[in-house]
Amino acid sequence: MASIGFRILPPPARCAPELLEAFRPIVTSHLSDCMGRLYGAVGLRRYHRTGKLVGTAFTVKTRPGDNLLVHEAIDRAAPGDVVVVDGGGDVTNAVVGELMGSHARQRGLAGFVVDGAIRDVGWYDDFPCYARGHVHRGPYKDGPGEINVPVCIGGMVVLPGDVIVGDEDGLLAIRPADAAELLELARKKAADEQRTKEAIAAGRLDRAWVRQALSARGAAAP
């Protein structure tokens, strides 16, 4: 399909599986810090109870409350992909639920990210899902919609093929070209924080930087 509003573009290039898997132990707060604290989705809720979301973005842009192209995306996505749905932040009608989640799980998909609503929230236990909200009302199936186009999720631009990482703190999209460098930076950040934890436990944490920062801003000590 080529018409605007019903475009289905070719699937994205995907990072090597071993690079994706290397992100699994990395927490999003470390990644966010290493991305200048500028990026990440805001306003989405984590609906699964266990597990971590790591995978490749397979994007969908859909009319709010309609899931025709979401169904098509689940059928086209590859194992390890995350179906990322830009539903305009609307929570009037759910665009995914238990049946679609079960189908996605059976196909080996990594999870859902929905800037819109889901339903059947009790089903999401260890199948990763982030969404704007939930509602009992079901979807329409008329379109329009597009697959593998840039989307906006909670203020975060997601491109097809981006690395998606989500945990209890939130959700990030990482450009594949930045993935290897960011991974190393986040590992260094984790090592730095571990040293800080050890200093706290030993009672030898240097807090001089707080007074220095206050002094630099003209705050006088009592």
C-alpha atoms as an extended CHARMM CRD file, in Angstrom:
* protein
*
       222  EXT
         1         1  MET       CA              0.0000000000        0.0000000000        0.0000000000  PROA      1               0.0000000000
         2         2  ALA       CA              1.3080000000        3.4480000000       -0.8610000000  PROA      2               0.0000000000
         3         3  SER       CA             -1.4940000000        5.9860000000       -0.2490000000  PROA      3               0.0000000000
         4         4  ILE       CA             -1.0230000000        8.3910000000        2.6410000000  PROA      4               0.0000000000
         5         5  GLY       CA             -3.1990000000        7.2300000000        5.5180000000  PROA      5               0.0000000000
         6         6  PHE       CA             -2.8190000000        3.5830000000        4.5940000000  PROA      6               0.0000000000
         7         7  ARG       CA              0.9260000000        3.2940000000        4.0390000000  PROA      7               0.0000000000
         8         8  ILE       CA              2.7010000000        0.1080000000        5.0230000000  PROA      8               0.0000000000
         9         9  LEU       CA              6.4300000000        0.6430000000        4.6660000000  PROA      9               0.0000000000
        10        10  PRO       CA              9.1360000000       -2.0480000000        4.6600000000  PROA      10              0.0000000000
        11        11  PRO       CA             10.2770000000       -3.3960000000        8.0290000000  PROA      11              0.0000000000
        12        12  PRO       CA             13.1900000000       -1.6470000000        9.7310000000  PROA      12              0.0000000000
        13        13  ALA       CA             16.7470000000       -2.8860000000        9.9690000000  PROA      13              0.0000000000
        14        14  ARG       CA             17.2830000000       -4.4900000000       13.3480000000  PROA      14              0.0000000000
        15        15  CYS       CA             20.2070000000       -4.3510000000       15.7740000000  PROA      15              0.0000000000
        16        16  ALA       CA             22.1460000000       -7.5310000000       16.3720000000  PROA      16              0.0000000000
        17        17  PRO       CA             20.3810000000       -9.7190000000       18.9480000000  PROA      17              0.0000000000
        18        18  GLU       CA             23.4230000000       -9.7250000000       21.2170000000  PROA      18              0.0000000000
        19        19  LEU       CA             23.4500000000       -5.9040000000       21.3080000000  PROA      19              0.0000000000
        20        20  LEU       CA             19.7610000000       -5.8220000000       22.1980000000  PROA      20              0.0000000000
        21        21  GLU       CA             20.2500000000       -8.4020000000       24.9180000000  PROA      21              0.0000000000
        22        22  ALA       CA             23.1130000000       -6.3840000000       26.3940000000  PROA      22              0.0000000000
        23        23  PHE       CA             20.5880000000       -3.6680000000       27.3120000000  PROA      23              0.0000000000
        24        24  ARG       CA             18.5210000000       -6.0260000000       29.4800000000  PROA      24              0.0000000000
        25        25  PRO       CA             20.4600000000       -5.4590000000       32.7360000000  PROA      25              0.0000000000
        26        26  ILE       CA             20.8000000000       -1.7010000000       32.1240000000  PROA      26              0.0000000000
        27        27  VAL       CA             18.3250000000        0.4980000000       34.0050000000  PROA      27              0.0000000000
        28        28  THR       CA             16.5390000000        3.2970000000       32.1520000000  PROA      28              0.0000000000
        29        29  SER       CA             17.6500000000        5.9170000000       34.6790000000  PROA      29              0.0000000000
        30        30  HSD       CA             21.2920000000        5.3100000000       33.7600000000  PROA      30              0.0000000000
        31        31  LEU       CA             20.4860000000        5.3950000000       30.0520000000  PROA      31              0.0000000000
        32        32  SER       CA             18.4950000000        8.5950000000       30.5080000000  PROA      32              0.0000000000
        33        33  ASP       CA             21.3240000000       10.2930000000       32.3750000000  PROA      33              0.0000000000
        34        34  CYS       CA             23.7230000000        9.3330000000       29.5950000000  PROA      34              0.0000000000
        35        35  MET       CA             21.3120000000       10.8020000000       27.0230000000  PROA      35              0.0000000000
        36        36  GLY       CA             21.5320000000       14.2180000000       28.6640000000  PROA      36              0.0000000000
        37        37  ARG       CA             18.2040000000       13.7340000000       30.5150000000  PROA      37              0.0000000000
        38        38  LEU       CA             16.4970000000       15.0560000000       27.3880000000  PROA      38              0.0000000000
        39        39  TYR       CA             14.7240000000       11.9890000000       26.0470000000  PROA      39              0.0000000000
        40        40  GLY       CA             12.1070000000        9.4600000000       27.0630000000  PROA      40              0.0000000000
        41        41  ALA       CA              8.3530000000        8.9870000000       27.0870000000  PROA      41              0.0000000000
        42        42  VAL       CA              6.2890000000       10.8710000000       29.6590000000  PROA      42              0.0000000000
        43        43  GLY       CA              2.8220000000        9.9730000000       30.8970000000  PROA      43              0.0000000000
        44        44  LEU       CA              2.6910000000        6.2700000000       30.0270000000  PROA      44              0.0000000000
        45        45  ARG       CA              1.8930000000        3.6260000000       32.6270000000  PROA      45              0.0000000000
        46        46  ARG       CA              3.5820000000        0.2580000000       33.0380000000  PROA      46              0.0000000000
        47        47  TYR       CA              0.8770000000       -2.4190000000       33.0270000000  PROA      47              0.0000000000
        48        48  HSD       CA              2.9310000000       -5.6010000000       33.3140000000  PROA      48              0.0000000000
        49        49  ARG       CA              4.0110000000       -6.7580000000       36.7560000000  PROA      49              0.0000000000
        50        50  THR       CA              7.2420000000       -8.5780000000       35.9660000000  PROA      50              0.0000000000
        51        51  GLY       CA              9.8150000000       -8.5900000000       33.2140000000  PROA      51              0.0000000000
        52        52  LYS       CA             11.6460000000       -5.9370000000       31.2430000000  PROA      52              0.0000000000
        53        53  LEU       CA             10.9480000000       -4.5650000000       27.7930000000  PROA      53              0.0000000000
        54        54  VAL       CA             13.8310000000       -4.7210000000       25.3320000000  PROA      54              0.0000000000
        55        55  GLY       CA             13.2860000000       -4.9500000000       21.5890000000  PROA      55              0.0000000000
        56        56  THR       CA             13.1140000000       -3.2700000000       18.1960000000  PROA      56              0.0000000000
        57        57  ALA       CA             10.4660000000       -0.6580000000       17.4390000000  PROA      57              0.0000000000
        58        58  PHE       CA              7.8640000000       -1.7180000000       14.8710000000  PROA      58              0.0000000000
        59        59  THR       CA              5.8070000000        1.4440000000       14.6640000000  PROA      59              0.0000000000
        60        60  VAL       CA              2.1420000000        2.1450000000       13.9690000000  PROA      60              0.0000000000
        61        61  LYS       CA              0.3940000000        5.4830000000       13.5070000000  PROA      61              0.0000000000
        62        62  THR       CA             -3.3530000000        5.0610000000       13.8540000000  PROA      62              0.0000000000
        63        63  ARG       CA             -6.5200000000        7.0780000000       14.1000000000  PROA      63              0.0000000000
        64        64  PRO       CA             -7.3960000000        7.3600000000       17.7890000000  PROA      64              0.0000000000
        65        65  GLY       CA             -9.5350000000        4.4190000000       18.8720000000  PROA      65              0.0000000000
        66        66  ASP       CA             -8.9430000000        2.3780000000       15.7020000000  PROA      66              0.0000000000
        67        67  ASN       CA             -6.7540000000       -0.7450000000       15.5780000000  PROA      67              0.0000000000
        68        68  LEU       CA             -6.9830000000       -2.0530000000       12.0080000000  PROA      68              0.0000000000
        69        69  LEU       CA             -3.3300000000       -1.2440000000       11.3180000000  PROA      69              0.0000000000
        70        70  VAL       CA             -2.3140000000       -2.4800000000       14.7720000000  PROA      70              0.0000000000
        71        71  HSD       CA             -3.6520000000       -5.9120000000       13.8370000000  PROA      71              0.0000000000
        72        72  GLU       CA             -1.6450000000       -5.7810000000       10.6160000000  PROA      72              0.0000000000
        73        73  ALA       CA              1.4890000000       -4.7190000000       12.4940000000  PROA      73              0.0000000000
        74        74  ILE       CA              1.2570000000       -7.6730000000       14.8710000000  PROA      74              0.0000000000
        75        75  ASP       CA              1.0590000000       -9.9930000000       11.8740000000  PROA      75              0.0000000000
        76        76  ARG       CA              4.0370000000       -8.3510000000       10.1700000000  PROA      76              0.0000000000
        77        77  ALA       CA              6.3640000000       -7.7660000000       13.1350000000  PROA      77              0.0000000000
        78        78  ALA       CA              9.2120000000      -10.1970000000       13.7560000000  PROA      78              0.0000000000
        79        79  PRO       CA             10.0380000000      -12.0440000000       16.9860000000  PROA      79              0.0000000000
        80        80  GLY       CA             11.6700000000       -9.6180000000       19.4010000000  PROA      80              0.0000000000
        81        81  ASP       CA              9.9140000000       -6.5670000000       17.9510000000  PROA      81              0.0000000000
        82        82  VAL       CA              7.9580000000       -4.0960000000       20.0790000000  PROA      82              0.0000000000
        83        83  VAL       CA              4.7310000000       -2.8860000000       18.4830000000  PROA      83              0.0000000000
        84        84  VAL       CA              4.7960000000        0.8650000000       19.1910000000  PROA      84              0.0000000000
        85        85  VAL       CA              1.4090000000        2.5130000000       18.6110000000  PROA      85              0.0000000000
        86        86  ASP       CA              0.8640000000        6.2530000000       18.2780000000  PROA      86              0.0000000000
        87        87  GLY       CA             -2.8430000000        6.5870000000       19.0180000000  PROA      87              0.0000000000
        88        88  GLY       CA             -2.6810000000       10.3160000000       19.6660000000  PROA      88              0.0000000000
        89        89  GLY       CA             -2.8680000000        9.8420000000       23.4300000000  PROA      89              0.0000000000
        90        90  ASP       CA             -6.6050000000        9.1850000000       23.2210000000  PROA      90              0.0000000000
        91        91  VAL       CA             -8.0900000000        6.8730000000       25.8740000000  PROA      91              0.0000000000
        92        92  THR       CA            -11.6870000000        6.7700000000       24.6230000000  PROA      92              0.0000000000
        93        93  ASN       CA            -11.3500000000        3.3330000000       23.0060000000  PROA      93              0.0000000000
        94        94  ALA       CA             -8.8260000000        0.5730000000       23.6720000000  PROA      94              0.0000000000
        95        95  VAL       CA             -6.6920000000       -0.4200000000       20.6890000000  PROA      95              0.0000000000
        96        96  VAL       CA             -5.1490000000       -3.6060000000       22.1630000000  PROA      96              0.0000000000
        97        97  GLY       CA             -6.4020000000       -6.1990000000       24.6120000000  PROA      97              0.0000000000
        98        98  GLU       CA             -5.9730000000       -9.7830000000       25.7340000000  PROA      98              0.0000000000
        99        99  LEU       CA             -6.6490000000      -11.4720000000       22.4020000000  PROA      99              0.0000000000
       100       100  MET       CA             -4.1870000000       -9.2810000000       20.5260000000  PROA      100             0.0000000000
       101       101  GLY       CA             -1.6730000000       -9.6560000000       23.3420000000  PROA      101             0.0000000000
       102       102  SER       CA             -2.0220000000      -13.4350000000       23.2370000000  PROA      102             0.0000000000
       103       103  HSD       CA             -1.4770000000      -13.4090000000       19.4750000000  PROA      103             0.0000000000
       104       104  ALA       CA              1.5760000000      -11.1430000000       19.8690000000  PROA      104             0.0000000000
       105       105  ARG       CA              3.0300000000      -13.4010000000       22.5480000000  PROA      105             0.0000000000
       106       106  GLN       CA              2.4760000000      -16.4960000000       20.4050000000  PROA      106             0.0000000000
       107       107  ARG       CA              4.3810000000      -14.8100000000       17.5680000000  PROA      107             0.0000000000
       108       108  GLY       CA              7.3190000000      -14.0200000000       19.8650000000  PROA      108             0.0000000000
       109       109  LEU       CA              6.8930000000      -10.2520000000       20.0100000000  PROA      109             0.0000000000
       110       110  ALA       CA              8.5920000000       -8.4370000000       22.8790000000  PROA      110             0.0000000000
       111       111  GLY       CA              5.6860000000       -6.2420000000       23.9830000000  PROA      111             0.0000000000
       112       112  PHE       CA              3.4390000000       -3.2410000000       23.3460000000  PROA      112             0.0000000000
       113       113  VAL       CA              3.8980000000        0.4950000000       23.7540000000  PROA      113             0.0000000000
       114       114  VAL       CA              0.6340000000        2.3790000000       23.2220000000  PROA      114             0.0000000000
       115       115  ASP       CA              0.1230000000        6.1290000000       23.3840000000  PROA      115             0.0000000000
       116       116  GLY       CA             -3.5620000000        5.4400000000       23.7610000000  PROA      116             0.0000000000
       117       117  ALA       CA             -5.6880000000        2.9770000000       25.6930000000  PROA      117             0.0000000000
       118       118  ILE       CA             -5.6120000000       -0.7610000000       26.3060000000  PROA      118             0.0000000000
       119       119  ARG       CA             -8.1000000000       -3.0800000000       27.9890000000  PROA      119             0.0000000000
       120       120  ASP       CA             -8.1140000000       -6.4690000000       29.7560000000  PROA      120             0.0000000000
       121       121  VAL       CA             -5.5040000000       -5.0720000000       32.1140000000  PROA      121             0.0000000000
       122       122  GLY       CA             -5.5710000000       -8.1610000000       34.3140000000  PROA      122             0.0000000000
       123       123  TRP       CA             -4.0050000000      -10.1540000000       31.4920000000  PROA      123             0.0000000000
       124       124  TYR       CA             -0.7340000000       -8.1990000000       31.4690000000  PROA      124             0.0000000000
       125       125  ASP       CA              1.4190000000      -10.0450000000       33.9360000000  PROA      125             0.0000000000
       126       126  ASP       CA              4.7700000000      -10.8680000000       32.3430000000  PROA      126             0.0000000000
       127       127  PHE       CA              4.0400000000       -9.5550000000       28.8210000000  PROA      127             0.0000000000
       128       128  PRO       CA              5.5050000000       -6.0260000000       28.7260000000  PROA      128             0.0000000000
       129       129  CYS       CA              3.0120000000       -3.2790000000       27.9970000000  PROA      129             0.0000000000
       130       130  TYR       CA              3.1300000000        0.4870000000       28.4680000000  PROA      130             0.0000000000
       131       131  ALA       CA              0.0550000000        2.5860000000       27.6910000000  PROA      131             0.0000000000
       132       132  ARG       CA             -1.4510000000        6.0000000000       28.2970000000  PROA      132             0.0000000000
       133       133  GLY       CA             -4.4550000000        4.4560000000       30.0690000000  PROA      133             0.0000000000
       134       134  HSD       CA             -7.1430000000        1.7960000000       29.9210000000  PROA      134             0.0000000000
       135       135  VAL       CA            -10.8520000000        1.6100000000       29.1940000000  PROA      135             0.0000000000
       136       136  HSD       CA            -13.4340000000       -1.1310000000       28.6930000000  PROA      136             0.0000000000
       137       137  ARG       CA            -14.6590000000        0.2290000000       25.3470000000  PROA      137             0.0000000000
       138       138  GLY       CA            -13.2980000000       -1.6400000000       22.3680000000  PROA      138             0.0000000000
       139       139  PRO       CA            -11.8210000000       -0.2780000000       19.1310000000  PROA      139             0.0000000000
       140       140  TYR       CA            -13.0070000000        0.4980000000       15.6280000000  PROA      140             0.0000000000
       141       141  LYS       CA            -11.4430000000       -1.3290000000       12.6960000000  PROA      141             0.0000000000
       142       142  ASP       CA            -11.7100000000        1.0930000000        9.7920000000  PROA      142             0.0000000000
       143       143  GLY       CA             -8.3740000000        2.8900000000        9.6060000000  PROA      143             0.0000000000
       144       144  PRO       CA             -6.6770000000        5.0020000000        8.5500000000  PROA      144             0.0000000000
       145       145  GLY       CA             -3.2420000000        4.1530000000        9.8160000000  PROA      145             0.0000000000
       146       146  GLU       CA              0.3760000000        3.6550000000        8.7850000000  PROA      146             0.0000000000
       147       147  ILE       CA              3.0850000000        1.1420000000        9.6310000000  PROA      147             0.0000000000
       148       148  ASN       CA              6.8290000000        1.7370000000        9.9970000000  PROA      148             0.0000000000
       149       149  VAL       CA              6.6410000000        5.5230000000       10.0130000000  PROA      149             0.0000000000
       150       150  PRO       CA              8.0360000000        7.9300000000       12.6430000000  PROA      150             0.0000000000
       151       151  VAL       CA              5.6800000000        8.2380000000       15.6160000000  PROA      151             0.0000000000
       152       152  CYS       CA              5.4390000000       10.2810000000       18.8120000000  PROA      152             0.0000000000
       153       153  ILE       CA              4.9450000000        8.4280000000       22.0970000000  PROA      153             0.0000000000
       154       154  GLY       CA              4.5230000000       10.4920000000       25.2330000000  PROA      154             0.0000000000
       155       155  GLY       CA              6.5290000000       13.3140000000       23.6630000000  PROA      155             0.0000000000
       156       156  MET       CA              9.2780000000       10.9210000000       22.5230000000  PROA      156             0.0000000000
       157       157  VAL       CA              9.9190000000       10.4870000000       18.8060000000  PROA      157             0.0000000000
       158       158  VAL       CA             10.3140000000        6.8110000000       17.8900000000  PROA      158             0.0000000000
       159       159  LEU       CA             11.6820000000        5.7200000000       14.5180000000  PROA      159             0.0000000000
       160       160  PRO       CA             11.1930000000        2.2580000000       13.0380000000  PROA      160             0.0000000000
       161       161  GLY       CA             14.1220000000        0.1180000000       14.1510000000  PROA      161             0.0000000000
       162       162  ASP       CA             14.8890000000        2.0660000000       17.3270000000  PROA      162             0.0000000000
       163       163  VAL       CA             15.9860000000        0.0900000000       20.3650000000  PROA      163             0.0000000000
       164       164  ILE       CA             13.1850000000        0.2080000000       22.9600000000  PROA      164             0.0000000000
       165       165  VAL       CA             14.1090000000       -0.2200000000       26.6190000000  PROA      165             0.0000000000
       166       166  GLY       CA             11.5400000000       -0.0570000000       29.4000000000  PROA      166             0.0000000000
       167       167  ASP       CA             11.5260000000       -0.8480000000       33.0960000000  PROA      167             0.0000000000
       168       168  GLU       CA              9.6570000000        0.2860000000       36.2240000000  PROA      168             0.0000000000
       169       169  ASP       CA             11.0800000000        3.8110000000       35.8740000000  PROA      169             0.0000000000
       170       170  GLY       CA              9.9810000000        4.4320000000       32.3090000000  PROA      170             0.0000000000
       171       171  LEU       CA             10.6020000000        4.0030000000       28.6330000000  PROA      171             0.0000000000
       172       172  LEU       CA             13.3150000000        5.0760000000       26.1740000000  PROA      172             0.0000000000
       173       173  ALA       CA             13.9070000000        4.8520000000       22.4370000000  PROA      173             0.0000000000
       174       174  ILE       CA             17.5410000000        4.6460000000       21.3210000000  PROA      174             0.0000000000
       175       175  ARG       CA             18.7930000000        5.1610000000       17.7710000000  PROA      175             0.0000000000
       176       176  PRO       CA             20.6700000000        2.0480000000       16.5830000000  PROA      176             0.0000000000
       177       177  ALA       CA             23.6720000000        4.1750000000       15.5790000000  PROA      177             0.0000000000
       178       178  ASP       CA             23.9920000000        5.3390000000       19.2080000000  PROA      178             0.0000000000
       179       179  ALA       CA             23.2750000000        1.9980000000       20.8790000000  PROA      179             0.0000000000
       180       180  ALA       CA             26.7930000000        0.6040000000       21.3350000000  PROA      180             0.0000000000
       181       181  GLU       CA             28.2500000000        3.8830000000       22.6310000000  PROA      181             0.0000000000
       182       182  LEU       CA             25.3050000000        4.4680000000       24.9510000000  PROA      182             0.0000000000
       183       183  LEU       CA             25.5990000000        0.9560000000       26.3310000000  PROA      183             0.0000000000
       184       184  GLU       CA             29.2070000000        1.5790000000       27.3710000000  PROA      184             0.0000000000
       185       185  LEU       CA             28.3600000000        4.9590000000       28.8950000000  PROA      185             0.0000000000
       186       186  ALA       CA             25.5240000000        3.4060000000       30.9090000000  PROA      186             0.0000000000
       187       187  ARG       CA             27.8080000000        0.6340000000       32.1550000000  PROA      187             0.0000000000
       188       188  LYS       CA             30.2820000000        3.2700000000       33.3470000000  PROA      188             0.0000000000
       189       189  LYS       CA             27.4380000000        5.1610000000       35.0270000000  PROA      189             0.0000000000
       190       190  ALA       CA             26.3910000000        1.9930000000       36.8530000000  PROA      190             0.0000000000
       191       191  ALA       CA             29.9700000000        1.4100000000       38.0410000000  PROA      191             0.0000000000
       192       192  ASP       CA             30.2210000000        5.0140000000       39.2790000000  PROA      192             0.0000000000
       193       193  GLU       CA             26.9700000000        4.6650000000       41.2140000000  PROA      193             0.0000000000
       194       194  GLN       CA             28.1430000000        1.4040000000       42.7490000000  PROA      194             0.0000000000
       195       195  ARG       CA             31.2130000000        3.1810000000       44.1060000000  PROA      195             0.0000000000
       196       196  THR       CA             28.9570000000        5.8880000000       45.5440000000  PROA      196             0.0000000000
       197       197  LYS       CA             26.7910000000        3.2570000000       47.2490000000  PROA      197             0.0000000000
       198       198  GLU       CA             29.8820000000        1.7080000000       48.7880000000  PROA      198             0.0000000000
       199       199  ALA       CA             31.0260000000        5.1130000000       50.0410000000  PROA      199             0.0000000000
       200       200  ILE       CA             27.6030000000        5.7420000000       51.6110000000  PROA      200             0.0000000000
       201       201  ALA       CA             27.6640000000        2.3620000000       53.3320000000  PROA      201             0.0000000000
       202       202  ALA       CA             31.1490000000        3.0680000000       54.6900000000  PROA      202             0.0000000000
       203       203  GLY       CA             30.2080000000        6.5560000000       55.9080000000  PROA      203             0.0000000000
       204       204  ARG       CA             32.8470000000        8.2610000000       53.7700000000  PROA      204             0.0000000000
       205       205  LEU       CA             30.7720000000        9.9470000000       51.0660000000  PROA      205             0.0000000000
       206       206  ASP       CA             32.2310000000       13.3230000000       50.1070000000  PROA      206             0.0000000000
       207       207  ARG       CA             29.3890000000       15.8970000000       50.1140000000  PROA      207             0.0000000000
       208       208  ALA       CA             31.5630000000       18.9600000000       49.5520000000  PROA      208             0.0000000000
       209       209  TRP       CA             30.0510000000       19.4490000000       46.1200000000  PROA      209             0.0000000000
       210       210  VAL       CA             26.7260000000       20.5240000000       47.7050000000  PROA      210             0.0000000000
       211       211  ARG       CA             28.3200000000       23.4690000000       49.5470000000  PROA      211             0.0000000000
       212       212  GLN       CA             30.3860000000       24.3250000000       46.4710000000  PROA      212             0.0000000000
       213       213  ALA       CA             27.2550000000       24.4210000000       44.3120000000  PROA      213             0.0000000000
       214       214  LEU       CA             25.4610000000       26.6380000000       46.8340000000  PROA      214             0.0000000000
       215       215  SER       CA             28.4580000000       28.9280000000       47.1130000000  PROA      215             0.0000000000
       216       216  ALA       CA             28.6760000000       29.2660000000       43.3420000000  PROA      216             0.0000000000
       217       217  ARG       CA             25.0600000000       30.4350000000       43.3810000000  PROA      217             0.0000000000
       218       218  GLY       CA             25.6400000000       33.0100000000       46.0820000000  PROA      218             0.0000000000
       219       219  ALA       CA             24.0330000000       31.0720000000       48.9200000000  PROA      219             0.0000000000
       220       220  ALA       CA             25.6830000000       31.9570000000       52.2160000000  PROA      220             0.0000000000
       221       221  ALA       CA             26.2350000000       29.3350000000       54.8830000000  PROA      221             0.0000000000
       222       222  PRO       CA             24.5270000000       30.0910000000       58.2470000000  PROA      222             0.0000000000
